[in-house]
Amino acid sequence: MQALVMLLAAGGTCYLGLLAPAAAAANPGHPNALGSLPAHRRQKRDWIWNQMHIDEERNDSLPHYVGKIKSSVDRKNTEYQLRGDSAGKVFRVDKNTGDVYALERLDREKISEYHLTALVVDKDTKRNLESPSSFTIKVHDVNDNWPVFTHRVFNASVPEMSGIGTSVIQVTAVDADDPTVADHASVVYQLTKGKDSFDIRGPGLIVTMNKHLDRETQDKYEVVVEAEDAQGRRGESGTATVFITLQDVNDNFPIFTQSRYTFSVPEDIRVGSPLGSLFVEDPDEPQNRKTKYSFVQGEYRDTFTIETDPTHNEGIIKPIKPLDYERIPQYSFTIEATDPTIDLRYLGSTSPKNIARVIINITDVDEPPIFQQPFYHFQLQENQKKPLIGSVLAKDPDAAQRDIRYSIRRTSDKGQFFGITKKGDIYNDKELDREVYPWYNLTVEAKEVDPSGTPTGKESIVQVYVEVMDENDNAPEFAKPYEPKVCENAPQGKLVVQISATDKDITPRDVKFKFSLSTEDSNFTLIDNHDNTASIIVKYGYFDRERAKVHHLPVLISDNGRPSLTGTSMLHVTVCKCNEHGEFTLCEEVAAQVGISIQALVTIFLCILTITVITLLIILRRRLRKQARAHGKSVPEIHEQLVTYDEEGGGEMDTTSYDVSVLNSVRHGGAKPPRPALDARPSLYAQVQKPPRQAPGAHAPGEMAAMIGVKKDEADHDGGGPPYDTLHIYGYEGAESIAESLSSLGTDSSDSDIDYDFLNDWGPRFKMLAELYGSDPQEELVY
């Protein structure tokens, strides 16, 4: 079948339709020649298409014949046309014969097939004689491309000492030819460089061919790969270079750079400080250098340690104990260096161990004194002085064995309670109180001196802890402040408060406190609960708050120490008012009994001084007022003064026309001598009718009341202008004040629409206002 298709393509003819018989085409309307049968009408046939083919990259001259399109419509005015993206550019058709030609050489690797549309139209009218039909022109592949690598350079890595056949990398080359055509796109790989250590297999897989690839000998390899197709086509782009790097593995042991190490260090080197380093060589990369140093043999191996520096892979020797030249002047060790993480599969003839000798010489230095103990702990009974609390001892570790002097740092004994002798004996100069300081932490210095007594500058210190032992020297007291309260109607036996005690001294587990009242003359009694607590209860019942609102109960508390001590604590019980549920409603606060500071005393003194000065001023003012009253006016002049007050006082502006003290004195029945007139003008009171005066022995307050009544009647019955001394004019008192009149004489509560009875619901503070504004209208004021 394929051969047939190729044959048709080579012939260049493709019949696209079926042609009608020539006679029918020439004489379409002529009847049948026999005349016995009816004429047959031509049946229209559809386009019948086959694919056209053309080889790529043809070397003959252009244009290249592709094939022929033909329709069953065979007329003189028939015209063939092509439609499509490549029509007229890549392909054209002979409009008369239907032959299709390629106008340029085709490349299958660019376009493998073309899609066109064939049309049969009338030359004159350009109308379609048959429906358009699509067809395909396929480009046959020719083996004209060689394999091309995706990259010209590849980078790969593989662990050193890998076994034969270990995969390294896979390279790929691509052939652009048609893979469906046999051997056109198949690729064959081969190495042109690096065959001794590597090989390539199958579809470009590079593998190792040598199991002794040592990174320390050669760490990089260059391999060249060539690719060609099955027919041997290859080009410049058919080769690629692969750079292979060997990855390091831990396959080498560390080796000491020298077989003997010697160090000299002073004996006063600090513990943990480095004194020397051991160096090794390891050809592996730093991440695979895990050297471990250890002691093989030698005395005092517990005096030193060797730490590995991970950065430089060196061993650092450090002392873990103090060194003493007088005791051991030299140390000698054998050191081993090994790598516990090495892969034993890669070991060859190299020894897994490496040994070196280490010698450490200790040099002598002048050292400070050394105390025999790291610290000292002594005990001392409180309230006592002892010539010897305890002793400390320090010695010179050097061969000179110099004398030692002791002292106590003042910063550790600020109270200067302790002292120390030349021999190191500690004593106390003052008695100690455990309740103030139970412990004393002393710092004792030991200084080295030469034969002349001069300090050499070498000194050391030690901590001395003095524990002050307790003795029973504090009486018990209340465990906490109590503020008990009791209802004034509390019944007999009512529990008021439960108290407990504490002691500033060290309280033993078997401590027993006893409670009692120092006096039984009270409405309270105490019951000892025998569990170091006591209960205060009401003795008789009912308290009188008017008599005493706070009761002070002295409570005696005794301990069972040796000797036994008794203390008195004051309990302040407040008597409160309670409701029917026994809840407190009104209690007086108990004054806090606290100490008074100097500042408070000064403040109190200033307050007392201020109150004294104010009191003296008040007394002096009263004395001056009494002297002024001695010159007051008589009773008859008071009446005139009322008129003068209304006429000339003008309310608040009046400061001279009226003397209130005179009115008060007359009201209390005291006759005063007449005062000189302040104004020379004639009194207008003479123009107003006066009530008849009583005898000189008559009672003054009655006359005053009668006068006020007469004036009130005159004002009530006067139909004209109000007189000067009426209540109408008095109501305008203070007309010249910005506060206006303060008088309420012109108001009448009976005419107000406001009901002031609600003031009764506002509580006791508004009781007086409620009585004034909400009283019975029948009540009258009494003068």
Legacy VTK file of the C-alpha trace (Angstrom):
# vtk DataFile Version 3.0
C-alpha trace
ASCII
DATASET POLYDATA
POINTS 783 float
0.000 0.000 0.000
2.810 2.377 0.867
4.493 1.586 -2.457
1.260 2.379 -4.234
0.925 5.728 -2.533
4.527 6.590 -3.419
3.875 5.602 -7.018
0.869 7.873 -7.256
2.816 10.757 -5.761
5.681 10.228 -8.238
3.273 10.125 -11.156
1.883 13.459 -10.015
-1.745 12.570 -10.730
-4.533 12.459 -8.172
-8.037 11.980 -9.401
-10.248 14.016 -7.159
-13.586 13.150 -8.763
-15.199 10.697 -11.130
-15.807 11.816 -14.694
-19.060 11.149 -16.480
-19.005 9.231 -19.788
-17.629 11.280 -22.634
-20.824 11.052 -24.651
-22.948 12.274 -21.789
-20.558 15.087 -21.239
-20.572 16.102 -24.908
-24.328 15.823 -25.466
-26.048 16.184 -22.176
-29.524 16.698 -23.711
-29.374 14.078 -26.492
-31.789 11.094 -26.137
-30.614 7.559 -25.875
-29.335 6.196 -29.176
-31.509 3.079 -28.941
-34.620 5.047 -28.129
-36.063 2.071 -26.256
-34.852 3.220 -22.821
-35.469 6.537 -21.095
-32.561 8.865 -20.850
-30.549 8.642 -17.555
-29.977 11.896 -15.590
-26.370 12.541 -14.472
-25.826 11.860 -10.789
-23.712 14.471 -8.988
-20.693 12.980 -7.224
-18.836 14.438 -4.225
-15.136 15.238 -4.166
-13.015 12.217 -3.485
-9.613 13.204 -1.977
-6.383 11.481 -1.289
-3.315 12.885 0.450
-0.561 14.370 -1.667
3.104 13.766 -0.824
6.368 15.492 -1.636
9.935 14.888 -0.516
11.713 17.543 1.497
14.873 19.246 0.327
14.549 18.150 -3.369
17.546 19.192 -5.477
15.837 19.464 -8.902
14.724 22.769 -10.342
11.671 24.623 -9.069
8.725 24.469 -9.162
8.269 20.872 -8.008
5.250 18.989 -9.221
3.098 17.740 -6.318
-0.112 16.332 -7.829
-3.358 17.056 -9.667
-6.814 18.017 -8.566
-9.736 17.369 -10.911
-13.482 17.583 -10.702
-16.259 15.697 -12.454
-17.346 19.013 -13.862
-15.491 19.231 -17.158
-16.420 22.389 -18.916
-14.509 24.827 -20.995
-15.141 27.570 -18.513
-13.927 25.501 -15.551
-11.216 27.082 -13.347
-9.293 25.491 -10.398
-8.295 27.520 -7.367
-6.479 26.934 -4.031
-7.255 28.540 -0.701
-5.137 28.419 2.515
-2.231 30.054 4.316
0.338 28.520 1.991
-1.694 28.969 -1.209
0.094 31.259 -3.600
3.177 31.359 -1.387
4.336 27.788 -1.112
1.918 26.084 -3.501
0.066 27.113 -6.638
-2.361 25.341 -8.985
-2.738 25.466 -12.771
-6.225 26.881 -13.096
-6.864 25.027 -16.317
-5.356 21.601 -15.625
-5.489 21.423 -11.764
-1.794 20.587 -11.465
-0.367 21.554 -8.058
3.249 22.787 -7.790
5.595 23.637 -4.868
7.228 26.999 -5.303
10.087 26.421 -2.825
12.109 23.619 -1.295
10.315 22.225 1.775
11.812 21.344 5.179
9.876 18.752 7.143
11.587 19.752 10.366
9.910 23.162 10.039
6.503 22.168 8.628
5.626 18.524 8.177
2.245 18.987 6.426
0.126 21.703 4.767
-3.678 22.070 4.776
-5.315 23.530 1.645
-8.809 23.928 0.164
-9.638 23.138 -3.502
-12.319 25.066 -5.408
-13.866 24.603 -8.905
-15.429 27.847 -10.146
-16.829 29.307 -13.320
-14.261 31.478 -15.108
-16.768 34.103 -15.929
-19.041 34.290 -12.943
-16.529 32.952 -10.344
-19.335 30.893 -8.878
-18.554 27.539 -7.329
-19.405 24.668 -9.561
-18.934 22.229 -6.694
-18.601 22.618 -2.955
-15.052 23.418 -1.717
-13.088 20.520 -0.270
-9.996 20.370 2.007
-6.958 18.196 1.443
-3.455 17.728 2.962
0.008 17.776 1.460
2.497 15.836 3.585
6.262 16.356 3.402
8.289 13.144 3.346
11.296 13.038 5.703
14.835 12.737 4.430
17.701 11.875 6.789
19.287 15.310 6.597
19.908 16.083 10.327
22.503 14.793 12.773
22.010 14.446 16.575
22.454 17.622 18.662
23.143 17.608 22.441
20.838 19.604 24.686
23.961 21.165 26.304
27.473 21.440 25.029
28.904 21.162 28.584
27.689 18.932 31.443
28.807 18.892 35.096
28.547 15.780 37.252
29.945 14.299 40.439
30.429 10.863 41.903
31.875 9.682 45.247
35.457 8.595 45.127
36.210 4.894 45.391
32.831 4.070 43.816
32.336 0.598 42.382
32.445 -0.235 38.698
29.192 0.615 36.935
28.183 3.432 39.302
25.954 5.899 37.443
27.431 9.372 36.999
25.179 11.298 34.604
22.935 10.749 31.587
23.476 12.965 28.544
20.926 13.397 25.753
21.235 14.294 22.050
18.187 14.980 19.812
17.811 14.200 16.061
15.275 16.449 14.318
14.407 13.880 11.642
11.145 11.947 11.616
11.311 9.256 14.293
8.634 7.197 12.513
11.000 6.575 9.627
13.396 3.779 10.431
16.898 4.836 11.536
16.297 8.495 10.740
16.178 9.711 14.427
18.015 6.970 16.344
21.159 8.179 18.232
24.327 6.243 19.031
26.754 7.497 21.759
30.468 6.885 22.239
33.312 8.356 24.318
36.219 9.963 22.553
38.006 10.980 25.791
38.076 9.510 29.302
37.606 5.880 28.307
40.098 4.657 30.941
37.929 5.618 33.896
34.408 5.927 32.460
32.086 4.321 29.923
28.776 5.266 28.290
25.899 2.880 27.989
22.498 2.775 26.345
20.776 6.142 25.915
23.719 8.276 27.048
24.313 6.946 30.601
27.905 7.529 31.785
29.184 5.055 34.415
32.479 4.410 36.222
34.966 1.826 34.865
37.562 2.078 37.701
36.894 1.375 41.373
40.087 3.097 42.513
39.185 6.673 41.677
40.976 8.499 44.507
40.079 12.155 45.087
43.353 12.763 46.895
45.195 11.666 43.682
42.955 13.295 41.047
39.722 15.082 41.889
38.461 16.146 38.392
38.010 14.294 35.063
37.066 15.498 31.565
34.990 13.191 29.356
34.028 13.914 25.710
30.866 12.256 24.305
30.040 11.989 20.573
26.565 11.285 19.175
25.624 10.083 15.639
22.552 8.539 14.015
22.244 5.036 12.705
23.413 6.037 9.284
26.535 7.649 10.689
25.566 11.272 10.228
27.261 13.557 12.732
28.294 17.171 12.956
30.069 19.686 15.155
27.103 20.011 17.478
27.083 16.246 17.953
29.771 16.314 20.667
29.562 17.376 24.358
32.058 17.683 27.223
31.310 16.281 30.690
33.319 17.512 33.725
33.178 14.939 36.498
34.212 15.849 40.062
35.016 13.186 42.633
33.245 13.668 45.967
35.322 13.160 49.084
34.666 10.301 51.476
36.321 9.793 54.850
38.938 7.256 53.757
42.128 8.669 55.366
43.402 8.590 58.931
44.950 11.658 60.618
48.752 11.648 60.982
50.697 13.631 63.619
52.965 16.259 62.132
55.661 15.339 64.699
56.261 12.377 66.940
57.130 14.378 70.108
55.534 17.471 71.642
57.025 19.396 74.581
55.235 22.174 76.514
56.208 24.381 79.495
53.457 25.978 81.596
53.438 27.846 84.932
51.916 26.066 87.865
49.313 28.797 88.432
47.662 28.269 85.037
43.921 28.475 85.352
41.944 25.239 85.176
40.397 24.867 81.727
42.858 27.186 79.996
44.647 25.861 76.870
48.352 25.092 77.404
49.278 23.653 73.983
48.012 22.211 70.689
48.608 18.941 68.809
48.602 19.119 65.000
47.720 16.347 62.518
47.439 16.068 58.755
44.300 14.636 57.148
44.036 14.759 53.300
40.260 14.478 53.469
38.092 17.549 53.184
37.262 19.436 56.405
33.785 17.962 56.758
35.346 14.482 56.861
38.011 15.330 59.450
36.797 13.929 62.760
40.038 13.398 64.668
39.780 12.085 68.218
42.681 12.406 70.645
43.106 10.084 73.598
45.709 9.091 76.195
47.373 5.728 75.646
49.649 5.543 78.695
51.156 7.777 81.376
50.492 8.827 84.937
48.076 11.515 86.059
46.021 11.247 82.910
43.074 12.543 84.936
44.866 15.902 85.277
44.531 16.892 81.599
42.018 16.633 78.785
42.382 17.013 75.001
39.606 18.787 73.107
39.336 18.764 69.309
39.029 22.084 67.531
36.427 21.399 64.796
37.721 24.270 62.636
41.405 23.329 62.450
41.148 19.681 63.543
43.835 20.230 66.160
43.955 18.828 69.682
43.971 21.411 72.500
45.418 20.280 75.840
43.760 21.780 78.946
44.353 21.089 82.671
41.285 19.915 84.565
42.981 20.143 87.969
45.288 22.728 89.574
48.961 22.140 88.876
51.566 22.155 91.652
55.226 22.453 90.840
56.205 21.439 94.388
54.317 18.174 94.006
54.709 17.170 90.315
57.181 19.153 88.162
56.692 17.143 84.925
54.008 15.121 83.154
54.622 12.632 80.318
51.957 11.013 78.107
51.509 8.962 74.959
48.775 10.376 72.707
46.817 8.553 70.019
44.996 10.207 67.101
42.277 8.312 65.250
39.071 8.922 63.314
36.081 6.904 64.556
33.888 7.946 61.590
36.153 6.586 58.849
34.650 4.122 56.351
36.561 0.879 56.898
35.690 -0.384 53.405
38.208 2.043 51.942
41.091 1.134 54.243
44.266 0.057 52.575
47.607 -0.627 54.165
47.508 2.597 56.242
47.647 2.032 60.002
44.376 3.022 61.734
46.359 4.451 64.690
48.850 7.261 64.988
50.846 7.811 68.205
52.909 10.745 69.558
54.696 11.507 72.841
53.712 14.563 74.934
55.855 16.053 77.736
54.548 18.910 79.941
57.062 20.748 82.155
55.648 22.748 85.107
57.485 25.952 86.070
57.515 27.348 89.598
55.727 30.626 90.465
55.186 32.508 93.710
51.680 31.462 94.735
49.252 33.045 97.214
48.371 31.327 100.497
45.992 28.382 100.370
43.278 27.813 102.945
42.834 24.306 104.231
39.083 24.416 103.597
37.113 25.958 100.746
34.816 27.639 103.317
34.187 27.698 107.070
30.965 27.389 109.057
30.766 28.425 112.732
27.868 28.722 115.202
27.387 31.368 117.884
24.666 31.727 120.529
22.847 35.059 120.344
23.225 37.657 123.100
26.711 36.350 123.925
30.327 37.390 123.452
32.820 34.616 122.751
36.590 35.028 122.583
36.780 32.154 120.078
34.064 31.406 117.584
36.296 29.392 115.239
39.674 29.396 113.513
40.806 29.572 109.905
44.192 28.412 108.636
46.124 29.188 105.440
49.630 28.173 104.396
52.209 29.271 101.851
52.394 26.490 99.230
55.870 27.581 98.084
59.117 26.263 99.504
59.767 29.609 101.281
56.900 28.961 103.698
56.335 32.672 104.508
54.181 33.909 107.383
50.479 34.669 106.926
48.456 37.580 108.271
44.659 37.460 108.567
42.060 40.184 108.363
38.310 40.563 107.866
37.120 42.704 105.009
35.135 45.623 106.368
32.632 45.361 103.524
31.548 41.963 104.818
31.317 43.164 108.452
29.874 46.666 108.219
28.721 46.592 111.827
32.196 45.615 113.004
30.836 42.791 115.115
33.799 40.436 114.589
37.572 40.380 114.861
40.387 37.965 113.991
43.751 37.313 115.626
47.113 36.733 113.976
46.579 33.008 114.340
43.250 33.116 112.512
40.962 32.937 115.594
37.627 34.693 115.021
35.761 36.352 117.937
32.871 38.808 118.335
33.081 42.230 119.968
29.309 42.807 120.195
26.350 40.705 121.152
24.296 39.457 118.222
20.542 39.274 117.819
19.305 36.396 115.725
16.007 38.159 115.037
17.960 41.008 113.376
20.550 38.954 111.404
20.501 35.168 111.668
23.588 34.754 109.427
26.806 36.692 108.926
28.890 36.071 105.801
32.462 37.147 106.451
35.296 37.397 103.950
38.644 36.553 105.564
41.837 37.600 103.802
45.162 35.784 104.148
48.183 37.872 103.102
51.685 36.589 102.628
54.460 38.643 104.346
58.219 38.480 104.106
60.522 38.129 107.178
60.383 41.907 107.729
56.571 41.839 107.892
56.039 43.570 104.573
53.247 42.078 102.412
54.511 40.425 99.233
51.284 41.145 97.376
50.137 37.513 97.418
46.815 37.040 99.131
43.758 34.821 99.048
40.298 34.902 100.579
37.851 32.428 102.074
34.218 32.720 103.060
33.302 32.248 106.721
29.627 31.708 107.555
28.636 32.502 111.148
25.243 31.135 112.129
23.567 32.866 115.088
21.801 30.299 117.271
18.427 31.171 118.722
17.401 31.471 122.341
13.985 32.258 123.765
14.291 36.021 124.214
11.095 37.232 122.516
7.616 37.036 123.997
4.803 35.776 121.774
2.400 38.204 120.121
-0.596 38.216 117.814
0.012 36.401 114.521
-1.626 39.295 112.638
-3.482 42.524 113.372
-7.078 41.873 114.414
-9.990 44.278 113.991
-12.890 42.460 115.680
-16.414 43.883 115.691
-19.461 42.959 117.739
-23.121 43.972 117.577
-24.367 46.065 120.491
-27.200 43.565 120.990
-24.955 40.471 120.695
-26.213 37.593 122.841
-24.239 35.831 125.527
-21.735 33.315 124.143
-21.466 35.026 120.739
-18.050 34.384 119.123
-16.311 37.680 118.447
-12.951 36.594 117.018
-10.520 33.698 117.037
-6.924 34.701 117.664
-3.585 32.975 117.190
-0.024 33.829 118.157
3.474 33.818 116.735
6.968 34.180 118.105
9.945 35.970 116.525
12.148 33.211 117.914
12.534 29.926 116.075
9.271 28.152 116.727
9.726 24.451 117.509
7.219 21.881 116.366
5.973 21.245 119.905
5.410 24.899 120.714
2.383 25.605 122.928
0.899 29.042 123.434
-1.358 29.850 126.397
-3.914 32.650 126.223
-5.673 34.592 128.994
-7.178 37.991 129.746
-5.287 40.212 132.117
-8.601 41.381 133.623
-11.988 39.761 133.961
-13.770 43.088 134.443
-15.275 43.220 130.950
-18.147 41.886 128.900
-15.789 39.452 127.179
-14.266 36.154 128.114
-11.427 34.115 126.567
-11.465 30.387 125.888
-8.120 28.684 125.174
-8.638 26.118 122.405
-5.349 24.320 123.282
-4.327 24.316 119.602
-2.375 27.571 119.772
-5.583 29.533 119.184
-8.117 31.160 121.486
-11.686 32.403 121.105
-13.042 35.727 122.377
-16.779 35.446 123.157
-19.430 37.698 124.669
-19.643 37.198 128.416
-22.988 38.720 129.448
-24.548 40.128 126.314
-25.683 43.610 125.178
-23.282 46.531 124.863
-23.966 50.200 125.462
-22.497 52.168 122.540
-23.237 55.437 124.292
-20.990 54.393 127.103
-18.160 52.773 125.128
-17.907 52.242 121.400
-14.507 50.490 121.561
-13.379 47.988 124.184
-9.668 47.411 124.764
-8.819 43.881 125.897
-5.238 43.102 127.060
-4.501 39.471 126.106
-1.690 37.606 127.814
0.167 35.072 125.617
2.773 32.696 127.071
5.054 30.192 125.347
6.596 26.972 126.622
10.203 27.972 125.941
13.057 27.914 128.408
12.624 30.215 130.079
8.923 30.747 129.362
8.047 34.280 128.237
4.723 36.085 128.441
3.665 39.023 126.305
0.640 41.311 126.332
-1.152 42.182 123.106
-4.001 44.677 122.987
-7.213 43.632 121.220
-9.535 46.490 120.218
-13.170 45.342 119.863
-15.531 47.814 118.149
-19.230 47.858 119.158
-21.406 48.396 116.071
-25.045 48.927 115.272
-26.546 45.952 113.447
-29.756 45.219 111.594
-32.153 42.384 112.294
-29.921 39.988 110.289
-26.902 40.687 112.458
-25.119 42.700 109.756
-23.022 45.673 110.785
-24.550 49.004 109.766
-22.603 51.591 111.774
-19.138 51.187 113.262
-16.575 53.686 114.498
-13.121 53.263 113.119
-10.485 52.411 115.669
-7.695 54.941 115.648
-4.552 53.330 114.328
-1.822 53.192 116.892
1.293 53.879 114.965
4.464 55.753 115.621
4.614 59.451 114.809
7.493 60.712 112.714
9.273 64.006 113.214
7.560 65.466 110.168
4.159 64.600 111.625
5.085 66.200 114.961
6.130 69.401 113.190
2.858 69.448 111.264
0.831 68.956 114.448
2.749 71.732 116.186
2.062 74.144 113.311
-1.630 73.260 113.374
-1.824 73.883 117.123
-0.025 77.214 116.719
-2.419 78.264 113.943
-5.480 77.336 116.021
-4.068 79.291 118.996
-3.572 82.438 116.901
-7.085 82.179 115.452
-8.533 81.732 118.947
-6.718 84.827 120.222
-8.025 86.874 117.307
-11.595 85.750 117.995
-11.292 86.647 121.675
-9.835 90.044 120.811
-12.666 90.709 118.342
-15.324 89.845 120.880
-13.707 92.163 123.419
-13.753 95.028 120.961
-17.426 94.398 120.156
-18.294 94.495 123.867
-16.590 97.844 124.178
-18.567 99.152 121.213
-21.866 97.991 122.728
-21.141 100.075 125.835
-21.863 103.161 123.650
-25.074 101.800 122.066
-28.460 103.567 121.677
-31.486 103.493 123.959
-34.736 101.686 123.265
-36.666 104.720 121.941
-34.037 105.299 119.307
-34.421 101.780 117.908
-37.794 102.596 116.385
-36.352 105.565 114.556
-33.451 103.456 113.360
-35.844 101.072 111.607
-37.178 103.934 109.516
-33.695 105.319 108.967
-32.514 101.874 107.806
-35.272 101.692 105.221
-34.768 105.226 104.009
-31.042 105.582 103.837
-29.522 102.151 104.036
-30.342 101.083 100.522
-29.902 97.418 101.363
-26.349 96.129 101.238
-24.940 99.625 100.716
-25.985 100.663 104.262
-22.994 100.482 106.546
-23.632 103.358 108.995
-27.330 103.919 109.556
-28.212 100.806 111.504
-26.495 99.019 114.382
-27.746 95.464 114.714
-26.102 95.050 118.093
-28.417 97.685 119.541
-31.465 95.773 118.342
-30.136 92.569 119.857
-29.419 94.243 123.166
-32.924 95.678 123.385
-34.401 92.291 122.552
-32.649 90.803 125.528
-33.904 93.649 127.792
-30.673 95.551 128.172
-30.909 99.336 128.123
-28.003 101.045 126.495
-26.997 104.687 126.776
-27.837 106.785 123.713
-25.324 106.878 120.908
-24.494 110.158 119.207
-26.425 110.626 116.013
-24.535 109.687 112.898
-26.634 111.895 110.673
-27.643 115.508 111.473
-30.763 115.290 109.320
-34.128 115.309 111.137
-35.587 111.859 111.542
-38.511 111.072 109.321
-39.877 108.891 112.042
-41.472 112.065 113.594
-43.761 112.314 110.558
-45.221 108.846 111.164
-47.670 108.132 113.963
-45.975 106.333 116.818
-47.594 103.885 119.181
-47.978 105.017 122.779
-44.921 104.298 124.814
-45.046 102.294 127.975
-43.669 103.253 131.287
-39.943 103.112 131.740
-40.275 99.929 133.725
-42.104 98.100 130.990
-40.545 95.087 129.353
-38.667 96.037 126.156
-39.460 92.980 124.045
-43.201 93.563 124.382
-42.859 97.132 123.192
-40.890 95.969 120.171
-43.572 93.462 119.251
-46.330 96.060 119.642
-44.462 98.496 117.431
-44.045 95.934 114.670
-47.744 95.043 114.877
-48.840 98.694 114.594
-46.634 99.268 111.564
-47.967 96.157 109.922
-51.583 97.263 110.427
-50.826 100.698 109.000
-49.330 99.161 105.915
-52.229 96.734 105.448
-54.890 99.501 105.691
-53.055 102.160 103.684
-54.689 102.497 100.296
-52.276 105.060 98.943
-48.519 105.057 98.588
-46.760 102.725 100.936
-45.024 104.280 103.920
-41.279 104.094 104.121
-41.187 101.527 106.867
-43.581 98.986 105.335
-42.792 95.482 104.289
-43.331 96.492 100.657
-40.294 98.743 100.679
-38.336 96.302 102.823
-38.827 93.738 100.089
-36.600 95.838 97.789
-33.609 95.549 100.094
-30.401 95.174 98.127
-31.629 96.778 94.930
-28.154 98.088 94.219
-26.569 94.628 94.541
-25.817 92.447 91.517
-27.356 89.580 93.479
-30.600 91.565 93.685
-32.902 91.228 96.685
-32.214 88.399 99.116
-35.439 89.014 101.078
-38.240 86.466 101.071
-40.731 88.670 102.932
-42.603 89.500 99.749
-43.205 85.829 98.881
-46.118 83.736 99.980
-45.897 79.997 99.758
-49.627 79.696 99.606
-49.688 81.348 96.175
-47.103 78.965 94.692
-48.070 76.114 92.413
-45.115 74.023 93.573
-45.742 71.275 96.118
-42.703 71.012 98.384
-43.868 67.878 100.198
-41.397 65.854 98.128
-38.621 67.281 100.294
-39.721 64.874 103.023
-38.495 62.002 100.828
-34.976 63.416 100.391
-33.710 62.354 103.797
-32.667 64.061 107.017
-30.485 66.673 105.282
-33.599 68.326 103.770
-35.736 67.985 106.897
-35.543 71.708 107.771
-36.539 72.812 104.248
-39.424 70.375 104.301
-40.711 71.889 107.547
-40.370 75.475 106.223
-41.949 75.001 102.785
-44.243 72.112 103.452
-45.691 73.134 106.854
-49.346 73.553 107.763
-50.682 76.918 106.446
-52.441 77.495 109.778
-49.134 77.724 111.578
-47.994 81.277 112.280
-44.627 82.748 112.959
-44.105 83.831 116.554
-41.978 86.879 117.248
LINES 1 784
783 0 1 2 3 4 5 6 7 8 9 10 11 12 13 14 15 16 17 18 19 20 21 22 23 24 25 26 27 28 29 30 31 32 33 34 35 36 37 38 39 40 41 42 43 44 45 46 47 48 49 50 51 52 53 54 55 56 57 58 59 60 61 62 63 64 65 66 67 68 69 70 71 72 73 74 75 76 77 78 79 80 81 82 83 84 85 86 87 88 89 90 91 92 93 94 95 96 97 98 99 100 101 102 103 104 105 106 107 108 109 110 111 112 113 114 115 116 117 118 119 120 121 122 123 124 125 126 127 128 129 130 131 132 133 134 135 136 137 138 139 140 141 142 143 144 145 146 147 148 149 150 151 152 153 154 155 156 157 158 159 160 161 162 163 164 165 166 167 168 169 170 171 172 173 174 175 176 177 178 179 180 181 182 183 184 185 186 187 188 189 190 191 192 193 194 195 196 197 198 199 200 201 202 203 204 205 206 207 208 209 210 211 212 213 214 215 216 217 218 219 220 221 222 223 224 225 226 227 228 229 230 231 232 233 234 235 236 237 238 239 240 241 242 243 244 245 246 247 248 249 250 251 252 253 254 255 256 257 258 259 260 261 262 263 264 265 266 267 268 269 270 271 272 273 274 275 276 277 278 279 280 281 282 283 284 285 286 287 288 289 290 291 292 293 294 295 296 297 298 299 300 301 302 303 304 305 306 307 308 309 310 311 312 313 314 315 316 317 318 319 320 321 322 323 324 325 326 327 328 329 330 331 332 333 334 335 336 337 338 339 340 341 342 343 344 345 346 347 348 349 350 351 352 353 354 355 356 357 358 359 360 361 362 363 364 365 366 367 368 369 370 371 372 373 374 375 376 377 378 379 380 381 382 383 384 385 386 387 388 389 390 391 392 393 394 395 396 397 398 399 400 401 402 403 404 405 406 407 408 409 410 411 412 413 414 415 416 417 418 419 420 421 422 423 424 425 426 427 428 429 430 431 432 433 434 435 436 437 438 439 440 441 442 443 444 445 446 447 448 449 450 451 452 453 454 455 456 457 458 459 460 461 462 463 464 465 466 467 468 469 470 471 472 473 474 475 476 477 478 479 480 481 482 483 484 485 486 487 488 489 490 491 492 493 494 495 496 497 498 499 500 501 502 503 504 505 506 507 508 509 510 511 512 513 514 515 516 517 518 519 520 521 522 523 524 525 526 527 528 529 530 531 532 533 534 535 536 537 538 539 540 541 542 543 544 545 546 547 548 549 550 551 552 553 554 555 556 557 558 559 560 561 562 563 564 565 566 567 568 569 570 571 572 573 574 575 576 577 578 579 580 581 582 583 584 585 586 587 588 589 590 591 592 593 594 595 596 597 598 599 600 601 602 603 604 605 606 607 608 609 610 611 612 613 614 615 616 617 618 619 620 621 622 623 624 625 626 627 628 629 630 631 632 633 634 635 636 637 638 639 640 641 642 643 644 645 646 647 648 649 650 651 652 653 654 655 656 657 658 659 660 661 662 663 664 665 666 667 668 669 670 671 672 673 674 675 676 677 678 679 680 681 682 683 684 685 686 687 688 689 690 691 692 693 694 695 696 697 698 699 700 701 702 703 704 705 706 707 708 709 710 711 712 713 714 715 716 717 718 719 720 721 722 723 724 725 726 727 728 729 730 731 732 733 734 735 736 737 738 739 740 741 742 743 744 745 746 747 748 749 750 751 752 753 754 755 756 757 758 759 760 761 762 763 764 765 766 767 768 769 770 771 772 773 774 775 776 777 778 779 780 781 782
